[in-house]
Amino acid sequence: MKNQQLNKAFNNWVQVLYDICIVLLPLVYSAHGVDPVLLPRQVLLNIFIGCTAIVLWKRVKSSFSIQSILPLLFLAIAICYLVSIQQAINETEAWYISVKIIGFALFLIAMYWCFTYEVLTWQKVTLAIALSGVLASALALRDIIYLQTHGIPIFKSDNMYRVNATFGHKNLLSGYLFVTLPPLLMQCWGLRSKALKFLFVFFSAVQTVLILTLQTRAVILAIGIALGVCVVLFALHPRANKKLRWTIVLFLLSFSLLGGILVFGYSDKLTLLTRTESFIERKNVWDNTWQMIQEFPITGVGAGNWQIHFPKYGMGKFYEVNYTITEGLTTFQRPHNDFLWVFAETGIVGGLCYLLFFALSLYFIIILFYKQVETKLLILHALIIFQLVGFVFISLVDFPLERIEHLWIMLSAIAWIAANYSGKFSLTIPRFFTWLIVLLVGYSIYVCVYRWQSERVQKVLHLAHAKNNSAMLIKAGNASINKYANMDHFTMPLLWYVGVGYFLNNDVTTAKHFFASAYVLNPYQVHVINNYATCFVAENNYDKAIPLLEASAGINPKFSAGILNLSGAYYNTSRYKDAYTVLLRFKYDEQNEHFKVIAVAVLRKILELEITKNKQQTYLKQIVANDQQLLDLYKEAQLNKTDFLTYVLNQNKSKYGTF
C-alpha cells in the first residue's frame, strides 16, 4: 500500500513537472542572448529529462525494457551525429549540435518509459500542450493588438514578421501553433467540462485564423495535406460511421472555405502568400545542399557544419533574389529541409535513420487507427496522424529540427505511439542507465551555460562591429570565445571580429593572425577570406592575396568587396585585362569611394592600351584625362547592357567615324 502511494506521488510529480514546463514554455526566453529562446528552452528540456530519469529510477525497481524501434532509431541518429564530428571543419560547433540531438533522443526514451510505465497519461499530456498553445495564441494576439494600436498595420509591408510572440519569427510561431492545434482539438472532443470545452473550441478557431493570418505557406499547406490524408483514411476505414466521415469532410471544407475567403477576398493584405522570392531561395539552397550530399554521401560534412560548407557551392545564384545574401550580410544556418539537413551533416546512415523514424511513426499510428472501433479513439489517432503528417511536410520546407519547442511536442506524440505499438523484440536496459541520462543532461546544461555566456557577449560584439569600435571589438571578441563557442549565428568565427578590431587599429600583422585562425574555422565565408587576403595586399604579398581573392570570387562572383579587391590586386600586378574583366561584374555605385578609385585606374589603363593601337584616337585621349567621364561612361554602358570598352568605342565611332 505504501509503495502504491509512493508510486502515485512520483507519477503526480512528473505530471506536474511536465505540465509546468510545457504550459510555460512560451514564456521561457531571455532578450540577453542572440537567440532569446534556443538555449533557455534547451536547458528547460534537460532539466525535465534529468528529473524524470531520477523519478523513473525511484518508480521502477526492475530493469527497463524497450519494445519499440522508434526510441532506438532516434538514438542511432544521435550516434551518427557523434560519429560525424570527426568529419567536421568546426568541431566545437559539431559537438554542441551533437549534444543537442542526444538530448532529444534521451527525451524520447524518457517519455516512452513514462507512457509505458504509466507515469504520464496521454490525456493530461495533451491538456498541457493545449494550454501551451492557448498561451502562444494569446501572446500572438498581444503582438497584433500592440502593433495595430501603435500605428503599425500588420498587413502593410513586412510588419507581419513582428508578430512572433516569444518565438523569434512568425514562421516558428505558426509552426508551434500547428503542432499544438491537434491536442487542442482533442480537448474539444474529450473534455466533459463545458467551460473548458468552450475555451478550447474558441482558441482552436483563434489558432486557425492566426495561422492563416501569419501567412506561413508551409504550415497552411501542411494543414491542407494533413486534412486530405485524414479524409482518405476515414473514407477507407471499415468501421468509421457516416456521421464521423461527414464531420471530417465538413472540417476540411470549412478550412478550405476560410482559407479561400482570406486569400482571394483579402489578397491585397495577404501579400506574403504571393511572394515568389522564398521559392527561388529555397530552390537554390536545396541545390547547394544536394551538391553537398553528393560530395560527402557517406560521412556527411559533420554536425552543425552544413552552414560552413553551404557557400562553397555558389552564392552568385542568389543575387537576383536577395543581394544581401551575395554580399554576405545574410546567411543561411540551415537548408529549410530537415531531411536534407540530416543527410548532409551525418551521411546516408543518419539520413536514412531520420527518414525511417518518421516513416515508421506514421505507419504505426495508421495501424493503431485502423485497429480502433470506438469513435473517441478514432478521433484521437486521426489527430495524431494529422499532427505527424503536417510536421513531416513542414520539415520538408522548414527547420523544426533546430527548435526545442516543436520537437518537444512532436516527440511526446511519437513516444506515445511507441508505447502503444510494441514491436516484436524486447531490449532490456539496466536501471543505472537512468543515472547515465542524468549525467548526460547535466553535461548538456553545462555546455548550454557556456554557449549562453558567449551569446550575451556577442550582442555587445555585434553592436561594436556596427559602430566600428575597435577597442570593444577586441575586448568583446576575446571574451565571447570559450571551449564550447567559437562562431556566431551568422557563421562568422568570433576570432574574425577580433581581427577586424586590430585591422581598424592598422595593426595588420596581428589582424592577419586572427583572420588566419578564423579562416581555418570557416574557409568558405567571403568576408573572412576577403579580410585575410586584404592583410596580404597591405603587405604587397600578392602571391598569397590573389589565390584567396580568386577563391572568394569562385564562391561568390557578385560579392562587391571581393570584386574590387581582386580587380585591384590584378591591377597592381599588371594583369590589367583580368582586372578589367573582374571590374565589369561590379554594379556602378556612386556612393562607393573604393569603387571609384579602382574603376578610374583600371578603366584608364584599358583605354590607354587601346590608344597604343591607334594614337590618333582623340576622343579616347579626352576620356582618359577625365575621371568623372570615365565613371559616367561606365554607368551608361551598364544601363545599355554592354561592356565599357565596346560602348566607348561605339561612341568614338559615332563622333569621329572610325575606331
LUMSE-761813 format. One record per residue (C-alpha): residue in three letters; x negated, y, z. Coordinates in nm, 2 decimals. Layout:
REM residues N
 gunu     px     py     pz
  Ala      X      Y      Z
...
//
This chain:
REM residues 659
 gunu     px     py     pz
  Met   0.00   0.00   0.00
  Lys  -0.28   0.23   0.09
  Asn  -0.46   0.15  -0.24
  Gln  -0.14   0.23  -0.43
  Gln  -0.11   0.56  -0.26
  Leu  -0.47   0.64  -0.33
  Asn  -0.44   0.54  -0.69
  Lys  -0.14   0.76  -0.73
  Ala  -0.32   1.05  -0.57
  Phe  -0.61   1.00  -0.82
  Asn  -0.37   0.99  -1.11
  Asn  -0.20   1.31  -0.99
  Trp  -0.53   1.48  -0.95
  Val  -0.64   1.40  -1.31
  Gln  -0.30   1.50  -1.45
  Val  -0.31   1.84  -1.26
  Leu  -0.67   1.89  -1.39
  Tyr  -0.56   1.82  -1.75
  Asp  -0.26   2.05  -1.71
  Ile  -0.46   2.34  -1.58
  Cys  -0.74   2.30  -1.83
  Ile  -0.52   2.27  -2.14
  Val  -0.25   2.52  -2.04
  Leu  -0.50   2.79  -1.96
  Leu  -0.74   2.70  -2.24
  Pro  -0.63   3.01  -2.45
  Leu  -0.74   3.23  -2.15
  Val  -1.09   3.08  -2.14
  Tyr  -1.31   3.33  -2.32
  Ser  -1.57   3.60  -2.25
  Ala  -1.65   3.91  -2.45
  His  -2.01   3.89  -2.33
  Gly  -2.11   3.63  -2.59
  Val  -2.15   3.65  -2.97
  Asp  -1.87   3.38  -2.99
  Pro  -1.64   3.46  -2.70
  Val  -1.48   3.11  -2.68
  Leu  -1.70   2.83  -2.81
  Leu  -1.94   2.78  -2.52
  Pro  -1.70   2.87  -2.24
  Arg  -1.44   2.62  -2.37
  Gln  -1.72   2.36  -2.42
  Val  -1.81   2.39  -2.06
  Leu  -1.45   2.35  -1.96
  Leu  -1.42   2.04  -2.17
  Asn  -1.73   1.89  -2.00
  Ile  -1.60   1.97  -1.65
  Phe  -1.28   1.79  -1.73
  Ile  -1.47   1.49  -1.87
  Gly  -1.70   1.47  -1.57
  Cys  -1.42   1.50  -1.31
  Thr  -1.21   1.24  -1.50
  Ala  -1.51   1.00  -1.51
  Ile  -1.55   1.02  -1.13
  Val  -1.18   0.96  -1.07
  Leu  -1.18   0.66  -1.31
  Trp  -1.47   0.51  -1.11
  Lys  -1.27   0.55  -0.80
  Arg  -0.95   0.44  -0.95
  Val  -1.07   0.13  -1.15
  Lys  -1.25  -0.12  -0.93
  Ser  -1.34  -0.37  -1.21
  Ser  -1.53  -0.33  -1.54
  Phe  -1.38  -0.11  -1.81
  Ser  -1.26  -0.25  -2.14
  Ile  -1.23  -0.11  -2.48
  Gln  -0.98  -0.29  -2.71
  Ser  -0.97  -0.03  -2.99
  Ile  -1.22   0.05  -3.26
  Leu  -1.14   0.42  -3.26
  Pro  -1.35   0.53  -2.95
  Leu  -1.64   0.31  -3.08
  Leu  -1.62   0.47  -3.42
  Phe  -1.65   0.82  -3.28
  Leu  -1.93   0.71  -3.06
  Ala  -2.10   0.58  -3.37
  Ile  -2.05   0.93  -3.53
  Ala  -2.23   1.08  -3.22
  Ile  -2.52   0.83  -3.26
  Cys  -2.55   0.93  -3.63
  Tyr  -2.58   1.29  -3.52
  Leu  -2.85   1.20  -3.27
  Val  -3.04   1.00  -3.53
  Ser  -3.02   1.29  -3.78
  Ile  -3.22   1.51  -3.55
  Gln  -3.55   1.37  -3.69
  Gln  -3.45   1.50  -4.04
  Ala  -3.37   1.85  -3.92
  Ile  -3.57   2.16  -4.00
  Asn  -3.45   2.33  -3.69
  Glu  -3.45   2.06  -3.42
  Thr  -3.32   2.29  -3.15
  Glu  -3.00   2.36  -3.33
  Ala  -2.97   1.99  -3.42
  Trp  -3.00   1.89  -3.06
  Tyr  -2.73   2.13  -2.94
  Ile  -2.48   2.02  -3.21
  Ser  -2.55   1.65  -3.13
  Val  -2.49   1.72  -2.76
  Lys  -2.16   1.88  -2.85
  Ile  -2.04   1.58  -3.06
  Ile  -2.14   1.34  -2.78
  Gly  -1.91   1.55  -2.56
  Phe  -1.62   1.49  -2.80
  Ala  -1.70   1.11  -2.80
  Leu  -1.70   1.10  -2.42
  Phe  -1.38   1.29  -2.40
  Leu  -1.21   1.04  -2.64
  Ile  -1.34   0.75  -2.43
  Ala  -1.23   0.91  -2.10
  Met  -0.88   0.99  -2.24
  Tyr  -0.85   0.64  -2.39
  Trp  -0.92   0.49  -2.04
  Cys  -0.68   0.74  -1.88
  Phe  -0.40   0.62  -2.10
  Thr  -0.50   0.26  -2.08
  Tyr  -0.51   0.25  -1.70
  Glu  -0.20   0.48  -1.68
  Val  -0.39   0.76  -1.51
  Leu  -0.23   1.00  -1.76
  Thr   0.11   0.98  -1.92
  Trp   0.18   1.10  -2.27
  Gln   0.49   1.28  -2.17
  Lys   0.31   1.50  -1.92
  Val   0.01   1.55  -2.16
  Thr   0.23   1.67  -2.44
  Leu   0.41   1.90  -2.20
  Ala   0.08   2.06  -2.10
  Ile  -0.02   2.10  -2.47
  Ala   0.32   2.25  -2.55
  Leu   0.28   2.51  -2.27
  Ser  -0.06   2.59  -2.41
  Gly   0.10   2.65  -2.75
  Val   0.36   2.88  -2.59
  Leu   0.08   3.08  -2.42
  Ala  -0.11   3.11  -2.75
  Ser   0.21   3.23  -2.92
  Ala   0.27   3.49  -2.65
  Leu  -0.09   3.62  -2.69
  Ala  -0.04   3.64  -3.07
  Leu   0.28   3.83  -3.02
  Arg   0.10   4.06  -2.78
  Asp  -0.16   4.14  -3.06
  Ile   0.12   4.21  -3.31
  Ile   0.31   4.44  -3.08
  Tyr  -0.01   4.62  -2.98
  Leu  -0.11   4.68  -3.34
  Gln   0.23   4.79  -3.45
  Thr   0.28   5.03  -3.16
  His  -0.06   5.19  -3.22
  Gly   0.00   5.27  -3.58
  Ile  -0.18   4.97  -3.73
  Pro   0.06   4.79  -3.96
  Ile  -0.03   4.42  -3.96
  Phe   0.08   4.37  -4.32
  Lys  -0.15   4.65  -4.45
  Ser  -0.50   4.58  -4.58
  Asp  -0.68   4.32  -4.37
  Asn  -0.51   4.42  -4.04
  Met  -0.36   4.07  -4.01
  Tyr  -0.71   3.95  -3.92
  Arg  -0.69   4.15  -3.60
  Val  -0.41   3.91  -3.48
  Asn  -0.62   3.63  -3.34
  Ala  -0.51   3.61  -2.97
  Thr  -0.82   3.47  -2.80
  Phe  -0.93   3.25  -3.09
  Gly  -1.16   3.49  -3.27
  His  -1.00   3.46  -3.61
  Lys  -0.64   3.44  -3.74
  Asn  -0.71   3.11  -3.92
  Leu  -0.83   2.95  -3.60
  Leu  -0.53   3.08  -3.41
  Ser  -0.30   2.95  -3.69
  Gly  -0.47   2.61  -3.67
  Tyr  -0.42   2.59  -3.29
  Leu  -0.05   2.69  -3.33
  Phe  -0.02   2.40  -3.57
  Val  -0.18   2.13  -3.35
  Thr   0.04   2.24  -3.05
  Leu   0.36   2.25  -3.26
  Pro   0.43   1.87  -3.26
  Pro   0.40   1.84  -2.88
  Leu   0.63   2.15  -2.86
  Leu   0.89   1.97  -3.08
  Met   0.85   1.66  -2.86
  Gln   0.97   1.86  -2.56
  Cys   1.27   1.99  -2.76
  Trp   1.37   1.63  -2.82
  Gly   1.28   1.47  -2.49
  Leu   1.34   1.71  -2.21
  Arg   1.66   1.70  -2.00
  Ser   1.64   2.05  -1.86
  Lys   1.84   2.28  -2.08
  Ala   1.65   2.59  -1.97
  Leu   1.31   2.43  -2.07
  Lys   1.46   2.29  -2.38
  Phe   1.58   2.63  -2.49
  Leu   1.24   2.78  -2.42
  Phe   1.06   2.52  -2.63
  Val   1.32   2.55  -2.91
  Phe   1.27   2.92  -2.91
  Phe   0.89   2.90  -2.92
  Ser   0.90   2.63  -3.19
  Ala   1.07   2.88  -3.41
  Val   0.83   3.16  -3.30
  Gln   0.53   2.94  -3.38
  Thr   0.66   2.85  -3.72
  Val   0.73   3.22  -3.80
  Leu   0.38   3.31  -3.67
  Ile   0.21   3.05  -3.88
  Leu   0.39   3.19  -4.19
  Thr   0.32   3.55  -4.09
  Leu  -0.05   3.48  -4.03
  Gln  -0.07   3.35  -4.39
  Thr  -0.33   3.09  -4.34
  Arg  -0.27   2.89  -4.65
  Ala  -0.45   2.58  -4.52
  Val  -0.20   2.55  -4.23
  Ile   0.11   2.63  -4.44
  Leu   0.01   2.37  -4.69
  Ala  -0.07   2.12  -4.41
  Ile   0.28   2.16  -4.27
  Gly   0.44   2.11  -4.62
  Ile   0.23   1.80  -4.69
  Ala   0.28   1.65  -4.34
  Leu   0.65   1.71  -4.36
  Gly   0.66   1.54  -4.70
  Val   0.47   1.23  -4.56
  Cys   0.72   1.21  -4.27
  Val   1.02   1.23  -4.51
  Val   0.88   0.94  -4.72
  Leu   0.80   0.73  -4.41
  Phe   1.15   0.78  -4.27
  Ala   1.30   0.70  -4.61
  Leu   1.11   0.37  -4.62
  His   1.18   0.28  -4.25
  Pro   1.44   0.00  -4.25
  Arg   1.58   0.09  -3.91
  Ala   1.60   0.47  -3.93
  Asn   1.96   0.58  -3.92
  Lys   2.11   0.81  -4.18
  Lys   2.16   1.09  -3.93
  Leu   1.79   1.09  -3.84
  Arg   1.68   1.09  -4.20
  Trp   1.91   1.38  -4.28
  Thr   1.77   1.57  -3.98
  Ile   1.41   1.53  -4.11
  Val   1.52   1.63  -4.46
  Leu   1.70   1.94  -4.33
  Phe   1.40   2.04  -4.13
  Leu   1.18   2.02  -4.44
  Leu   1.43   2.21  -4.64
  Ser   1.46   2.48  -4.37
  Phe   1.09   2.52  -4.35
  Ser   1.06   2.54  -4.73
  Leu   1.35   2.79  -4.75
  Leu   1.20   3.01  -4.47
  Gly   0.86   3.00  -4.65
  Gly   1.02   3.08  -4.98
  Ile   1.21   3.38  -4.84
  Leu   0.89   3.51  -4.68
  Val   0.66   3.45  -4.98
  Phe   0.89   3.57  -5.26
  Gly   1.10   3.82  -5.06
  Tyr   0.81   3.99  -4.89
  Ser   0.53   3.93  -5.15
  Asp   0.43   4.29  -5.12
  Lys   0.35   4.24  -4.75
  Leu   0.21   3.88  -4.76
  Thr  -0.08   3.97  -4.98
  Leu  -0.32   3.74  -4.81
  Leu  -0.14   3.44  -4.96
  Thr  -0.20   3.55  -5.31
  Arg  -0.57   3.63  -5.29
  Thr  -0.80   3.41  -5.50
  Glu  -1.14   3.51  -5.37
  Ser  -1.13   3.25  -5.10
  Phe  -1.06   2.97  -5.35
  Ile  -1.36   3.07  -5.56
  Glu  -1.58   3.10  -5.24
  Arg  -1.48   2.75  -5.12
  Lys  -1.54   2.60  -5.46
  Asn  -1.89   2.75  -5.47
  Val  -1.95   2.64  -5.11
  Trp  -1.84   2.28  -5.18
  Asp  -2.05   2.27  -5.49
  Asn  -2.36   2.36  -5.29
  Thr  -2.26   2.11  -5.02
  Trp  -2.22   1.83  -5.28
  Gln  -2.57   1.91  -5.42
  Met  -2.70   1.88  -5.06
  Ile  -2.53   1.54  -5.02
  Gln  -2.68   1.42  -5.34
  Glu  -3.03   1.53  -5.24
  Phe  -3.00   1.37  -4.88
  Pro  -2.75   1.09  -4.92
  Ile  -2.89   0.85  -4.66
  Thr  -3.03   1.07  -4.38
  Gly  -2.84   1.39  -4.43
  Val  -3.01   1.73  -4.35
  Gly  -2.98   1.69  -3.98
  Ala  -2.72   1.80  -3.73
  Gly  -2.65   2.18  -3.74
  Asn  -2.88   2.22  -4.04
  Trp  -2.62   2.25  -4.31
  Gln  -2.62   2.62  -4.27
  Ile  -3.00   2.63  -4.31
  His  -3.01   2.42  -4.64
  Phe  -2.70   2.58  -4.79
  Pro  -2.86   2.89  -4.96
  Lys  -3.12   2.66  -5.12
  Tyr  -2.86   2.55  -5.38
  Gly  -2.80   2.90  -5.51
  Met  -2.63   3.21  -5.38
  Gly  -2.60   3.42  -5.70
  Lys  -2.27   3.25  -5.79
  Phe  -2.11   3.44  -5.50
  Tyr  -2.19   3.79  -5.65
  Glu  -1.87   3.85  -5.83
  Val  -1.66   3.73  -5.54
  Asn  -1.83   3.89  -5.24
  Tyr  -2.15   4.08  -5.29
  Thr  -2.22   4.08  -4.91
  Ile  -2.29   3.71  -4.94
  Thr  -2.56   3.76  -5.21
  Glu  -2.70   4.05  -5.00
  Gly  -2.74   3.81  -4.71
  Leu  -2.51   4.02  -4.50
  Thr  -2.25   3.75  -4.48
  Thr  -2.35   3.38  -4.42
  Phe  -2.17   3.05  -4.41
  Gln  -2.20   2.85  -4.09
  Arg  -2.00   2.55  -4.22
  Pro  -1.87   2.43  -4.56
  His  -1.50   2.47  -4.48
  Asn  -1.46   2.09  -4.52
  Asp  -1.54   1.88  -4.21
  Phe  -1.57   1.56  -4.41
  Leu  -1.83   1.71  -4.64
  Trp  -2.00   1.87  -4.34
  Val  -2.05   1.54  -4.16
  Phe  -2.16   1.37  -4.48
  Ala  -2.42   1.65  -4.55
  Glu  -2.56   1.65  -4.19
  Thr  -2.56   1.28  -4.10
  Gly  -2.57   1.10  -4.43
  Ile  -2.35   0.83  -4.57
  Val  -2.31   0.62  -4.25
  Gly  -2.20   0.92  -4.04
  Gly  -1.97   1.05  -4.31
  Leu  -1.80   0.71  -4.37
  Cys  -1.75   0.67  -3.99
  Tyr  -1.58   1.01  -3.97
  Leu  -1.36   0.93  -4.27
  Leu  -1.28   0.58  -4.13
  Phe  -1.20   0.73  -3.79
  Phe  -0.91   0.94  -3.92
  Ala  -0.80   0.68  -4.18
  Leu  -0.77   0.41  -3.91
  Ser  -0.60   0.65  -3.67
  Leu  -0.34   0.73  -3.93
  Tyr  -0.30   0.36  -4.02
  Phe  -0.25   0.26  -3.65
  Ile   0.01   0.52  -3.58
  Ile   0.21   0.44  -3.90
  Ile   0.21   0.07  -3.79
  Leu   0.34   0.18  -3.45
  Phe   0.60   0.40  -3.62
  Tyr   0.74   0.10  -3.82
  Lys   0.75  -0.12  -3.52
  Gln   0.99   0.11  -3.34
  Val   1.37   0.09  -3.34
  Glu   1.46   0.34  -3.07
  Thr   1.52   0.69  -3.22
  Lys   1.33   0.87  -2.95
  Leu   1.02   0.67  -3.01
  Leu   1.06   0.70  -3.39
  Ile   1.06   1.08  -3.34
  Leu   0.76   1.06  -3.11
  His   0.55   0.86  -3.36
  Ala   0.66   1.07  -3.65
  Leu   0.55   1.39  -3.48
  Ile   0.21   1.24  -3.41
  Ile   0.19   1.14  -3.78
  Phe   0.29   1.49  -3.87
  Gln   0.01   1.63  -3.65
  Leu  -0.25   1.39  -3.78
  Val  -0.18   1.43  -4.15
  Gly  -0.18   1.81  -4.11
  Phe  -0.50   1.81  -3.92
  Val  -0.67   1.60  -4.18
  Phe  -0.56   1.83  -4.45
  Ile  -0.69   2.13  -4.25
  Ser  -1.02   1.95  -4.21
  Leu  -1.05   1.93  -4.58
  Val  -1.04   2.30  -4.63
  Asp  -1.14   2.45  -4.30
  Phe  -1.36   2.37  -3.99
  Pro  -1.16   2.24  -3.69
  Leu  -1.46   2.01  -3.60
  Glu  -1.65   2.32  -3.49
  Arg  -1.39   2.43  -3.24
  Ile  -1.33   2.28  -2.89
  Glu  -0.96   2.36  -2.86
  His  -0.85   2.19  -3.19
  Leu  -1.04   1.87  -3.12
  Trp  -0.92   1.87  -2.75
  Ile  -0.56   1.84  -2.87
  Met  -0.62   1.60  -3.16
  Leu  -0.85   1.36  -2.97
  Ser  -0.59   1.35  -2.70
  Ala  -0.34   1.22  -2.95
  Ile  -0.58   0.98  -3.11
  Ala  -0.67   0.84  -2.76
  Trp  -0.30   0.77  -2.70
  Ile  -0.29   0.59  -3.04
  Ala  -0.59   0.38  -2.95
  Ala  -0.44   0.29  -2.61
  Asn  -0.11   0.18  -2.77
  Tyr  -0.26  -0.01  -3.06
  Ser  -0.50  -0.27  -2.92
  Gly  -0.75  -0.43  -3.15
  Lys  -0.84  -0.80  -3.18
  Phe  -1.16  -0.76  -2.98
  Ser  -1.25  -0.66  -2.63
  Leu  -1.56  -0.48  -2.53
  Thr  -1.65  -0.48  -2.16
  Ile  -1.81  -0.17  -2.02
  Pro  -1.97  -0.18  -1.66
  Arg  -1.83   0.07  -1.41
  Phe  -2.17   0.26  -1.38
  Phe  -2.11   0.38  -1.74
  Thr  -1.88   0.65  -1.58
  Trp  -2.19   0.79  -1.39
  Leu  -2.38   0.80  -1.72
  Ile  -2.08   1.01  -1.85
  Val  -2.12   1.24  -1.55
  Leu  -2.50   1.28  -1.62
  Leu  -2.44   1.35  -1.99
  Val  -2.17   1.61  -1.93
  Gly  -2.39   1.77  -1.67
  Tyr  -2.67   1.80  -1.92
  Ser  -2.43   1.94  -2.18
  Ile  -2.33   2.21  -1.94
  Tyr  -2.69   2.28  -1.87
  Val  -2.75   2.33  -2.24
  Cys  -2.45   2.55  -2.27
  Val  -2.57   2.77  -1.99
  Tyr  -2.90   2.83  -2.18
  Arg  -2.72   2.90  -2.50
  Trp  -2.48   3.14  -2.33
  Gln  -2.78   3.33  -2.17
  Ser  -2.92   3.37  -2.52
  Glu  -2.58   3.48  -2.67
  Arg  -2.55   3.75  -2.41
  Val  -2.89   3.90  -2.51
  Gln  -2.81   3.85  -2.88
  Lys  -2.53   4.11  -2.85
  Val  -2.79   4.36  -2.74
  Leu  -3.02   4.24  -3.01
  His  -2.77   4.29  -3.29
  Leu  -2.70   4.64  -3.17
  Ala  -3.07   4.72  -3.16
  His  -3.11   4.59  -3.52
  Ala  -2.82   4.81  -3.64
  Lys  -2.99   5.11  -3.49
  Asn  -3.35   5.01  -3.59
  Asn  -3.45   5.03  -3.23
  Ser  -3.79   4.87  -3.25
  Ala  -3.86   4.85  -2.87
  Met  -3.53   4.69  -2.80
  Leu  -3.57   4.45  -3.09
  Ile  -3.89   4.32  -2.95
  Lys  -3.77   4.31  -2.59
  Ala  -3.42   4.16  -2.66
  Gly  -3.56   3.93  -2.93
  Asn  -3.81   3.77  -2.70
  Ala  -3.55   3.75  -2.41
  Ser  -3.30   3.57  -2.64
  Ile  -3.52   3.28  -2.72
  Asn  -3.52   2.97  -2.50
  Lys  -3.57   2.60  -2.53
  Tyr  -3.20   2.55  -2.65
  Ala  -3.15   2.86  -2.86
  Asn  -3.38   3.00  -3.14
  Met  -3.12   3.10  -3.41
  Asp  -2.82   3.33  -3.40
  His  -2.47   3.27  -3.55
  Phe  -2.58   3.42  -3.88
  Thr  -2.85   3.15  -3.92
  Met  -3.12   3.41  -3.85
  Pro  -3.41   3.29  -3.64
  Leu  -3.44   3.51  -3.33
  Leu  -3.81   3.54  -3.40
  Trp  -3.72   3.74  -3.72
  Tyr  -3.57   4.02  -3.51
  Val  -3.89   4.04  -3.31
  Gly  -4.09   4.06  -3.63
  Val  -3.86   4.34  -3.76
  Gly  -3.94   4.53  -3.44
  Tyr  -4.31   4.51  -3.49
  Phe  -4.27   4.59  -3.86
  Leu  -4.08   4.91  -3.77
  Asn  -4.38   5.00  -3.55
  Asn  -4.61   4.95  -3.85
  Asp  -4.78   4.65  -3.68
  Val  -4.79   4.44  -3.99
  Thr  -5.02   4.17  -3.86
  Thr  -4.80   4.09  -3.55
  Ala  -4.49   4.12  -3.76
  Lys  -4.63   3.87  -4.01
  His  -4.69   3.62  -3.73
  Phe  -4.33   3.63  -3.62
  Phe  -4.19   3.62  -3.97
  Ala  -4.41   3.32  -4.04
  Ser  -4.26   3.14  -3.74
  Ala  -3.91   3.24  -3.85
  Tyr  -3.98   3.11  -4.20
  Val  -4.06   2.77  -4.05
  Leu  -3.72   2.76  -3.88
  Asn  -3.52   2.88  -4.18
  Pro  -3.72   2.87  -4.51
  Tyr  -3.41   2.95  -4.72
  Gln  -3.29   3.27  -4.56
  Val  -3.36   3.55  -4.81
  His  -3.42   3.82  -4.55
  Val  -3.67   3.60  -4.37
  Ile  -3.85   3.53  -4.70
  Asn  -3.84   3.89  -4.81
  Asn  -3.98   4.03  -4.49
  Tyr  -4.25   3.77  -4.47
  Ala  -4.36   3.85  -4.83
  Thr  -4.35   4.22  -4.76
  Cys  -4.62   4.18  -4.50
  Phe  -4.84   4.02  -4.76
  Val  -4.76   4.31  -5.00
  Ala  -4.86   4.56  -4.73
  Glu  -5.20   4.37  -4.72
  Asn  -5.22   4.37  -5.10
  Asn  -5.22   3.99  -5.09
  Tyr  -5.00   3.93  -5.40
  Asp  -5.12   3.57  -5.44
  Lys  -4.91   3.49  -5.13
  Ala  -4.64   3.75  -5.17
  Ile  -4.53   3.67  -5.52
  Pro  -4.46   3.30  -5.47
  Leu  -4.24   3.38  -5.17
  Leu  -4.05   3.65  -5.36
  Glu  -4.01   3.42  -5.66
  Ala  -3.87   3.16  -5.42
  Ser  -3.62   3.42  -5.28
  Ala  -3.52   3.51  -5.64
  Gly  -3.46   3.14  -5.71
  Ile  -3.23   3.11  -5.42
  Asn  -3.05   3.44  -5.48
  Pro  -3.14   3.63  -5.80
  Lys  -2.89   3.90  -5.71
  Phe  -3.04   3.99  -5.37
  Ser  -3.12   4.36  -5.42
  Ala  -3.42   4.40  -5.18
  Gly  -3.57   4.08  -5.33
  Ile  -3.53   4.21  -5.68
  Leu  -3.71   4.54  -5.60
  Asn  -3.99   4.38  -5.41
  Leu  -4.06   4.12  -5.68
  Ser  -4.04   4.38  -5.95
  Gly  -4.28   4.60  -5.76
  Ala  -4.52   4.31  -5.69
  Tyr  -4.52   4.22  -6.06
  Tyr  -4.59   4.59  -6.15
  Asn  -4.88   4.61  -5.90
  Thr  -5.04   4.30  -6.06
  Ser  -5.00   4.44  -6.41
  Arg  -4.72   4.20  -6.51
  Tyr  -4.51   4.48  -6.65
  Lys  -4.28   4.28  -6.87
  Asp  -4.20   4.05  -6.58
  Ala  -4.14   4.35  -6.36
  Tyr  -3.90   4.49  -6.62
  Thr  -3.71   4.16  -6.66
  Val  -3.66   4.13  -6.29
  Leu  -3.56   4.50  -6.25
  Leu  -3.28   4.46  -6.51
  Arg  -3.09   4.24  -6.25
  Phe  -3.06   4.54  -6.02
  Lys  -2.74   4.74  -6.05
  Tyr  -2.80   5.12  -6.06
  Asp  -2.78   5.27  -5.72
  Glu  -2.80   5.65  -5.68
  Gln  -2.85   5.62  -5.30
  Asn  -3.13   5.37  -5.30
  Glu  -3.47   5.56  -5.30
  His  -3.67   5.24  -5.32
  Phe  -3.49   5.15  -5.64
  Lys  -3.57   5.49  -5.79
  Val  -3.94   5.46  -5.72
  Ile  -3.97   5.11  -5.86
  Ala  -3.74   5.18  -6.16
  Val  -3.92   5.50  -6.27
  Ala  -4.26   5.33  -6.25
  Val  -4.15   5.02  -6.44
  Leu  -3.93   5.19  -6.70
  Arg  -4.20   5.45  -6.77
  Lys  -4.46   5.17  -6.82
  Ile  -4.23   4.98  -7.06
  Leu  -4.18   5.29  -7.27
  Glu  -4.55   5.37  -7.27
  Leu  -4.62   5.02  -7.40
  Glu  -4.36   5.08  -7.67
  Ile  -4.52   5.42  -7.76
  Thr  -4.86   5.25  -7.82
  Lys  -4.69   5.06  -8.10
  Asn  -4.59   5.38  -8.27
  Lys  -4.75   5.71  -8.14
  Gln  -4.50   5.92  -8.34
  Gln  -4.20   5.84  -8.11
  Thr  -4.14   6.19  -7.98
  Tyr  -3.81   6.10  -7.81
  Leu  -3.97   5.83  -7.61
  Lys  -4.25   6.06  -7.50
  Gln  -3.99   6.31  -7.38
  Ile  -3.82   6.04  -7.17
  Val  -4.14   5.92  -7.02
  Ala  -4.21   6.27  -6.89
  Asn  -3.87   6.30  -6.72
  Asp  -3.80   6.08  -6.41
  Gln  -3.43   6.17  -6.39
  Gln  -3.38   6.10  -6.76
  Leu  -3.53   5.75  -6.72
  Leu  -3.28   5.68  -6.44
  Asp  -2.98   5.83  -6.63
  Leu  -3.06   5.61  -6.93
  Tyr  -3.09   5.30  -6.72
  Lys  -2.75   5.38  -6.58
  Glu  -2.60   5.44  -6.92
  Ala  -2.75   5.12  -7.05
  Gln  -2.58   4.92  -6.77
  Leu  -2.25   5.09  -6.84
  Asn  -2.28   4.99  -7.21
  Lys  -2.38   4.64  -7.10
  Thr  -2.71   4.64  -7.28
  Asp  -3.07   4.64  -7.16
  Phe  -3.26   4.96  -7.10
  Leu  -3.52   4.93  -7.38
  Thr  -3.26   4.84  -7.65
  Tyr  -3.04   5.12  -7.55
  Val  -3.32   5.38  -7.56
  Leu  -3.45   5.26  -7.90
  Asn  -3.10   5.29  -8.04
  Gln  -3.08   5.64  -7.90
  Asn  -3.42   5.71  -8.06
  Lys  -3.30   5.58  -8.40
  Ser  -2.98   5.79  -8.39
  Lys  -3.18   6.11  -8.32
  Tyr  -3.48   6.05  -8.55
  Gly  -3.36   5.78  -8.78
  Thr  -3.65   5.55  -8.70
  Phe  -3.77   5.32  -8.43
//
